[in-house]
């Protein structure tokens, strides 16, 4: 995997991956910030795992929403100190047990982004089954 980040103007950059996808990032709140993109990466990576695990368990999922809340250090570098991911899942024939297990497997075994941050960021999870 390769990527290139190119300065555009002021504090705006365009990141492009070797697959041709791009993302505009800006430190002046005109587009997504680099830290926001990390937070979204946590939620999307883990949500992919949760949906995939439930599907492999032959469960029908209607929706999966991951709400993320974070705490950051007060002083520079303003790293994340804690991230809480709350999953809201609905579907047919889903049980508390299987959703809890899918969330746990993602956080502890499969989510590359969460695991990369582990040890530096306190990561917690919760879920609601609708």
Backbone as CSV, one residue per row, in Angstrom:
resi,resn,N_x,N_y,N_z,CA_x,CA_y,CA_z,C_x,C_y,C_z
1,UNK,0.848,-1.167,0.000,0.000,0.000,0.000,0.896,1.233,0.000
2,UNK,0.546,2.165,-0.861,1.281,3.419,-0.953,0.285,4.559,-1.039
3,UNK,0.736,5.735,-0.630,-0.097,6.931,-0.705,0.798,8.149,-0.874
4,UNK,0.195,9.205,-1.382,0.884,10.472,-1.558,0.003,11.577,-0.986
5,UNK,0.607,12.472,-0.232,-0.101,13.638,0.296,0.554,14.873,-0.308
6,UNK,-0.253,15.690,-0.978,0.263,16.848,-1.697,-0.363,18.127,-1.162
7,UNK,0.488,19.076,-0.822,0.032,20.373,-0.337,-0.656,21.124,-1.463
8,UNK,-1.824,21.707,-1.164,-2.580,22.478,-2.149,-2.374,23.979,-1.939
9,UNK,-2.780,24.464,-0.788,-2.571,25.860,-0.405,-2.926,25.995,1.076
10,UNK,-2.522,27.089,1.678,-2.737,27.316,3.102,-2.407,26.045,3.886
11,UNK,-3.405,25.438,4.558,-3.190,24.186,5.297,-4.021,23.050,4.714
12,UNK,-4.275,23.114,3.408,-5.068,22.093,2.713,-4.143,21.144,1.955
13,UNK,-4.438,19.851,2.090,-3.678,18.801,1.425,-4.640,17.817,0.773
14,UNK,-4.179,17.175,-0.281,-4.930,16.092,-0.917,-4.114,14.814,-0.732
15,UNK,-4.762,13.822,-0.124,-4.136,12.518,0.004,-4.697,11.600,-1.063
16,UNK,-3.819,10.863,-1.738,-4.271,9.934,-2.773,-3.567,8.604,-2.576
17,UNK,-4.358,7.532,-2.632,-3.813,6.192,-2.467,-3.411,5.612,-3.809
18,UNK,-2.658,4.534,-3.764,-2.243,3.890,-5.014,-3.403,3.215,-5.734
19,UNK,-4.574,3.167,-5.084,-5.765,2.635,-5.750,-6.557,3.738,-6.452
20,UNK,-6.066,4.993,-6.321,-6.701,6.098,-7.021,-7.743,6.853,-6.214
21,UNK,-7.963,6.482,-4.967,-8.920,7.196,-4.132,-8.244,8.401,-3.495
22,UNK,-9.033,9.460,-3.277,-8.436,10.658,-2.695,-9.303,11.216,-1.577
23,UNK,-8.662,12.013,-0.730,-9.311,12.633,0.412,-8.679,14.000,0.632
24,UNK,-9.523,15.018,0.721,-9.030,16.355,1.022,-9.001,16.529,2.534
25,UNK,-7.885,17.012,3.043,-7.744,17.269,4.473,-7.256,18.689,4.666
26,UNK,-7.727,19.301,5.757,-7.403,20.694,5.999,-7.335,20.933,7.499
27,UNK,-6.324,21.623,7.949,-6.184,21.919,9.378,-6.948,23.172,9.779
28,UNK,-7.594,23.833,8.827,-8.320,25.065,9.156,-9.837,24.879,9.104
29,UNK,-10.302,23.662,9.287,-11.733,23.335,9.391,-12.542,23.550,8.121
30,UNK,-11.888,23.619,6.985,-12.620,23.752,5.727,-12.965,22.388,5.129
31,UNK,-12.298,21.363,5.583,-12.623,19.983,5.219,-12.152,19.104,6.377
32,UNK,-12.229,17.819,6.208,-11.885,16.894,7.288,-10.429,17.093,7.730
33,UNK,-10.213,17.040,9.029,-8.846,17.180,9.540,-8.177,15.810,9.585
34,UNK,-6.870,15.761,9.642,-6.193,14.467,9.762,-6.652,13.668,10.982
35,UNK,-6.871,14.332,12.120,-7.318,13.610,13.312,-8.748,13.084,13.144
36,UNK,-9.594,13.854,12.474,-10.948,13.372,12.185,-10.888,12.151,11.277
37,UNK,-9.962,12.157,10.332,-9.856,11.008,9.428,-9.402,9.762,10.177
38,UNK,-8.537,9.915,11.184,-8.131,8.771,12.009,-9.338,8.237,12.774
39,UNK,-10.137,9.138,13.350,-11.317,8.712,14.098,-12.313,7.985,13.194
40,UNK,-12.523,8.512,12.001,-13.413,7.841,11.053,-12.852,6.494,10.619
41,UNK,-11.530,6.394,10.515,-10.904,5.117,10.160,-11.171,4.070,11.242
42,UNK,-11.127,4.478,12.514,-11.440,3.559,13.609,-12.863,3.024,13.446
43,UNK,-13.809,3.933,13.262,-15.210,3.530,13.160,-15.524,2.709,11.929
44,UNK,-14.975,3.088,10.796,-15.287,2.347,9.569,-14.601,0.987,9.557
45,UNK,-13.349,0.918,9.997,-12.637,-0.361,10.037,-13.365,-1.348,10.946
46,UNK,-13.717,-0.891,12.122,-14.386,-1.769,13.076,-15.796,-2.141,12.610
47,UNK,-16.516,-1.197,12.038,-17.867,-1.489,11.546,-17.845,-2.521,10.418
48,UNK,-16.832,-2.438,9.562,-16.676,-3.451,8.510,-16.554,-4.830,9.151
49,UNK,-15.739,-4.929,10.204,-15.581,-6.208,10.902,-16.901,-6.693,11.486
50,UNK,-17.610,-5.807,12.184,-18.861,-6.195,12.835,-19.857,-6.721,11.812
51,UNK,-20.045,-5.988,10.722,-20.978,-6.428,9.674,-20.517,-7.742,9.059
52,UNK,-19.235,-7.857,8.765,-18.702,-9.077,8.154,-18.865,-10.285,9.078
53,UNK,-18.580,-10.111,10.351,-18.729,-11.215,11.318,-20.190,-11.640,11.415
54,UNK,-21.098,-10.685,11.475,-22.523,-11.029,11.554,-22.998,-11.724,10.278
55,UNK,-22.548,-11.254,9.133,-22.921,-11.906,7.872,-22.376,-13.330,7.789
56,UNK,-21.126,-13.519,8.231,-20.548,-14.866,8.213,-21.269,-15.798,9.187
57,UNK,-21.952,-15.214,10.165,-22.773,-15.998,11.092,-24.174,-16.209,10.530
58,UNK,-24.324,-15.849,9.253,-25.582,-15.996,8.522,-26.723,-15.181,9.134
59,UNK,-26.375,-13.988,9.609,-27.364,-13.071,10.169,-27.652,-11.976,9.152
60,UNK,-28.896,-11.528,9.135,-29.299,-10.450,8.239,-29.220,-9.136,9.007
61,UNK,-28.410,-8.215,8.511,-28.226,-6.923,9.167,-28.984,-5.862,8.377
62,UNK,-29.788,-5.074,9.075,-30.493,-3.959,8.437,-29.671,-2.685,8.509
63,UNK,-28.990,-2.484,9.636,-28.172,-1.286,9.772,-27.094,-1.494,10.829
64,UNK,-26.021,-0.753,10.665,-24.941,-0.728,11.642,-24.381,0.692,11.640
65,UNK,-24.529,1.360,12.767,-24.031,2.721,12.931,-23.018,2.702,14.063
66,UNK,-21.894,3.332,13.862,-20.867,3.414,14.901,-20.709,4.882,15.297
67,UNK,-21.099,5.186,16.536,-20.940,6.537,17.071,-19.638,6.578,17.854
68,UNK,-18.800,7.536,17.555,-17.472,7.625,18.167,-17.350,8.876,19.026
69,UNK,-16.751,8.690,20.180,-16.480,9.800,21.077,-15.027,9.688,21.500
70,UNK,-14.336,10.806,21.564,-12.924,10.752,21.869,-12.521,11.815,22.872
71,UNK,-11.431,11.566,23.536,-10.780,12.552,24.393,-9.380,12.753,23.832
72,UNK,-8.926,14.013,23.890,-7.597,14.339,23.375,-6.760,14.982,24.468
73,UNK,-5.473,14.861,24.345,-4.554,15.501,25.274,-4.767,17.011,25.227
74,UNK,-4.603,17.652,26.373,-4.797,19.102,26.470,-3.726,19.885,25.717
75,UNK,-2.493,19.377,25.756,-1.362,20.095,25.160,-0.811,19.332,23.956
76,UNK,-0.104,20.065,23.133,0.523,19.469,21.944,1.586,18.449,22.350
77,UNK,1.666,17.348,21.652,0.789,16.951,20.551,-0.564,16.490,21.095
78,UNK,-1.639,16.960,20.516,-2.993,16.686,21.020,-3.490,15.324,20.526
79,UNK,-2.806,14.293,20.968,-3.135,12.926,20.571,-4.444,12.488,21.220
80,UNK,-5.046,11.465,20.655,-6.194,10.849,21.298,-5.709,10.130,22.546
81,UNK,-6.408,10.306,23.639,-6.099,9.558,24.859,-7.127,8.460,25.088
82,UNK,-8.337,8.652,24.557,-9.390,7.650,24.695,-10.349,7.757,23.517
83,UNK,-10.834,6.595,23.075,-11.867,6.528,22.036,-12.919,5.537,22.510
84,UNK,-14.175,5.960,22.441,-15.278,5.038,22.735,-16.085,4.857,21.452
85,UNK,-16.283,3.615,21.064,-17.072,3.281,19.880,-18.362,2.614,20.344
86,UNK,-19.490,3.197,19.984,-20.801,2.652,20.328,-21.501,2.239,19.037
87,UNK,-21.815,0.961,18.929,-22.431,0.390,17.736,-23.927,0.261,17.962
88,UNK,-24.705,0.707,16.993,-26.152,0.543,17.020,-26.487,-0.363,15.849
89,UNK,-26.929,-1.571,16.160,-27.106,-2.606,15.145,-28.561,-3.063,15.136
90,UNK,-29.099,-3.234,13.938,-30.435,-3.822,13.806,-30.401,-4.869,12.710
91,UNK,-31.278,-5.838,12.860,-31.344,-6.908,11.870,-32.300,-7.982,12.307
92,UNK,-32.422,-8.982,11.486,-33.317,-10.101,11.771,-32.557,-11.177,12.527
93,UNK,-33.181,-11.717,13.537,-32.627,-12.857,14.266,-31.265,-12.562,14.909
94,UNK,-31.053,-11.324,15.321,-29.815,-10.973,16.020,-30.039,-11.107,17.519
95,UNK,-29.028,-11.570,18.221,-29.108,-11.669,19.674,-28.042,-10.774,20.300
96,UNK,-28.257,-10.433,21.559,-27.266,-9.646,22.300,-25.917,-10.355,22.264
97,UNK,-25.937,-11.659,22.431,-24.706,-12.446,22.506,-23.896,-12.354,21.217
98,UNK,-24.549,-12.489,20.077,-23.802,-12.490,18.814,-23.292,-11.091,18.462
99,UNK,-24.064,-10.049,18.775,-23.602,-8.684,18.502,-22.430,-8.339,19.429
100,UNK,-22.545,-8.705,20.696,-21.452,-8.464,21.649,-20.180,-9.158,21.187
101,UNK,-20.318,-10.376,20.710,-19.152,-11.140,20.255,-18.527,-10.508,19.011
102,UNK,-19.350,-10.032,18.084,-18.838,-9.383,16.876,-18.063,-8.111,17.232
103,UNK,-18.598,-7.320,18.144,-17.911,-6.094,18.584,-16.600,-6.446,19.278
104,UNK,-16.637,-7.448,20.140,-15.426,-7.865,20.864,-14.351,-8.380,19.914
105,UNK,-14.733,-9.221,18.954,-13.761,-9.747,17.998,-13.128,-8.629,17.178
106,UNK,-13.935,-7.662,16.780,-13.385,-6.547,16.021,-12.350,-5.797,16.848
107,UNK,-12.714,-5.434,18.065,-11.834,-4.615,18.910,-10.573,-5.353,19.342
108,UNK,-10.682,-6.650,19.559,-9.560,-7.394,20.131,-8.737,-8.190,19.126
109,UNK,-9.307,-8.441,17.932,-8.610,-9.338,17.018,-8.481,-8.836,15.580
110,UNK,-9.506,-8.164,15.057,-9.534,-7.904,13.624,-9.330,-6.458,13.176
111,UNK,-9.751,-5.480,13.949,-9.695,-4.092,13.481,-8.261,-3.574,13.507
112,UNK,-7.659,-3.487,12.359,-6.266,-3.055,12.232,-6.040,-1.667,12.817
113,UNK,-6.989,-0.779,12.618,-6.819,0.589,13.093,-6.870,0.634,14.617
114,UNK,-7.848,-0.031,15.202,-7.924,-0.078,16.670,-6.678,-0.729,17.259
115,UNK,-6.271,-1.830,16.669,-5.110,-2.556,17.195,-3.824,-1.747,17.046
116,UNK,-3.738,-0.938,16.009,-2.570,-0.094,15.809,-2.495,0.988,16.895
117,UNK,-3.647,1.453,17.362,-3.687,2.487,18.397,-3.586,1.917,19.812
118,UNK,-3.868,0.617,19.945,-3.864,-0.020,21.269,-2.525,0.186,21.964
119,UNK,-2.586,0.410,23.267,-1.377,0.668,24.033,-1.087,2.150,24.163
120,UNK,-1.589,2.936,23.226,-1.422,4.388,23.272,-2.734,5.118,23.540
121,UNK,-3.831,4.474,23.181,-5.154,5.063,23.327,-6.041,4.062,24.050
122,UNK,-6.768,4.533,25.068,-7.728,3.667,25.748,-8.944,3.530,24.838
123,UNK,-9.201,2.312,24.370,-10.316,2.079,23.456,-11.364,1.241,24.170
124,UNK,-12.590,1.763,24.204,-13.712,1.050,24.804,-14.831,0.940,23.785
125,UNK,-15.701,-0.033,24.001,-16.817,-0.246,23.078,-18.096,-0.513,23.870
126,UNK,-19.195,-0.284,23.196,-20.512,-0.656,23.706,-21.398,-0.868,22.475
127,UNK,-22.587,-1.389,22.699,-23.477,-1.614,21.574,-24.928,-1.545,22.039
128,UNK,-25.791,-1.325,21.087,-27.224,-1.386,21.311,-27.811,-2.211,20.171
129,UNK,-28.674,-3.116,20.502,-29.358,-3.943,19.521,-30.779,-3.427,19.399
130,UNK,-31.152,-3.015,18.194,-32.491,-2.462,17.972,-33.334,-3.481,17.230
